[in-house]
Amino acid sequence: MTFDNSRLGMFVRQNTALIAAVTILALLWCIYNLLHPKGFSSAVLIQNSNESVAIVFVAMAQTIPVLLGGLDLSVGAVMTLANCVASELLYGSPLQIAFGAFLTLAIGAGFGLMNGVIIVYGRLQPIIATLATGSVAIGLALFIRPLPGGEVDDDLSWALTNDLYELVATYGWWDPDAAWFAPFAPVPMPLLIMIIVAFGVWIPFKRTVLGRTVYAIGSAEGAAFMSGLPIDRAKLAAFTLAGFFAACGGLYLAIQTSSGNADITQAGSYTLNSIAAVVLGGTSLLGGIGGAIGSLVGALLLRMMAFYFRILSIDPLLQPLIEGMVLLGAVSLSALRTISVKNRLSLFR
């Protein structure tokens, strides 16, 4: 029992920021649904989930460079590039659609790998390198999609932006009205997609040698190098995974809107919001502390503010002020623990 309590205590100490973020999100979500005329309904949850998917994936993409101790200013641009690519490929037979989705994700991952190669072998700071490569990504997006538009399979768009019931009904896998399926039918597909990618991709990566090395680099790169950890491979894997997550956001955005748009302003906005979401999710900007699950929660918190602005009819001129104050408070709280210790190793005890 003592062992279990000590492990629980260690988990709580190491994940205080994440636990706080989840608690605040749950509280805000409950209050929001109480205020909403159609609150606590599947329709509201589906709508909120759809509006959150892109920023969730871009925030998860930003998390990994931050864990290394840097910033990736290209994540919004890579998401935009993937969005434009997907708008050209997601139609035709099921095999063609699957290949188009695979190619979209591969392009995002490849762009992330390119970032990693430039940073590792060019010995450039991530923030400088990705500022340049982000412009390249936007240029490619404009070349592919000079004007908004595209063609995305209607069945795919409908099935993946609604609930499980509509997915099964659209493709006829089984009777969507079956009694055994009823408890699962209202689950929103956007929420399910976020959970599957987060726990199916991030968690396994985090437990690998490369994933642990990412944390070691962010904590003390010199010590990680002296320990014989694969520093270069970990950085390459980290930026590749960041590109993959950003491409997931672009792919879903194409499915949701049935189009692509090489919007420079949108790319910049998603990049800045991804940094805010990472901070809100408890990941330290100094590196080595946090994770993509926390950033997922942070992105949902960021979107929750927008939901409150809408339902409370907050003046649009006041919204940036409120968002800035909330973010400043989150940054200040996340920094308290860091500046209160003399040895950063104590943050992991």
URFEN-V973590 format. One record per pair of residues at least 12 apart in sequence whose C-alpha atoms are under 7 Angstrom apart, sorted by sequence separation. I is the first residue (numbers start at 0). J is the second residue. If there is no record, write none. Layout:
i: [I,I]
j: [J,J]
This chain:
i: [281,61,280,60,85,280,85,114,154,212,280,57,277,280,57,85,212,276,279,84,163,164,213,277,163,164,212,213,276,81,162,163,276,162,163,162,163,209,162,163,276,81,161,162,161,160,159,160,77,159,279,283,275,278,278,281,71,72,70,71,69,70,73,77,80,69,72,73,76,80,83,71,72,73,77,80,73,76,80,83,90,72,76,79,83,89,90,87,89,90,86,87,89,86,86,218,217,218,217,216,215,214,201,160,197,156,156,156,151,151,150,151,150,149,148,149,49,147,148,119,147,148,147,146,144,45,144,144,115,116,115,141,140,112,115,114,115,137,112,137,111,112,111,111,109,111,108,111,108,110,108,107,108,107,52,107,104,107,49,48,52,45,48,104,103,104,41,67,66,67,103,66,67,68,67,66,77,81,85,78,82,86,74,77,78,81,82,85,77,81,78,79,82,74,78,82,86,86,64,86,63,64,83,82,83,63,83,61,60,60,79,60,59,60,57,79,56,57,56,76,56,57,75,56,75,75,53,75,52,53,74,53,72,53,61,61,54,58,62,57,58,68,68,58,68,54,58,65,67,66,67,65,66,66,62,62,59,62,59,58,59,58,55,58,55,54,55,51,51,20,17,16,17,16,21,17,20,24,31,20,13]
j: [293,74,293,74,99,294,100,129,169,228,296,74,294,297,75,103,230,294,297,103,183,184,233,297,184,185,233,234,297,103,184,185,298,185,186,186,187,233,187,188,301,107,187,188,188,188,188,189,107,189,329,333,326,329,330,333,125,126,125,126,125,126,129,133,136,126,129,130,133,137,140,129,130,132,136,139,133,136,140,143,150,133,137,140,144,150,151,149,151,152,149,150,152,150,151,286,286,287,287,287,287,287,291,255,292,254,255,257,254,257,257,258,258,258,258,259,160,258,259,231,259,260,260,260,259,161,260,261,234,235,235,261,261,235,238,238,239,261,238,263,238,239,239,240,239,241,239,242,240,242,242,242,243,243,189,245,243,246,189,189,193,187,190,246,246,247,185,213,213,214,250,214,216,217,217,217,242,246,250,245,249,253,242,245,246,249,250,253,246,250,248,249,252,245,249,253,257,258,237,259,237,238,259,259,260,241,261,241,241,242,261,244,244,245,244,266,244,245,245,266,247,248,266,248,267,269,248,270,248,249,270,251,270,252,273,274,269,273,277,273,274,284,285,276,286,273,277,284,286,286,287,286,287,288,290,291,291,294,294,294,295,295,295,298,298,298,299,299,302,280,280,280,281,281,296,293,296,300,307,297,347]
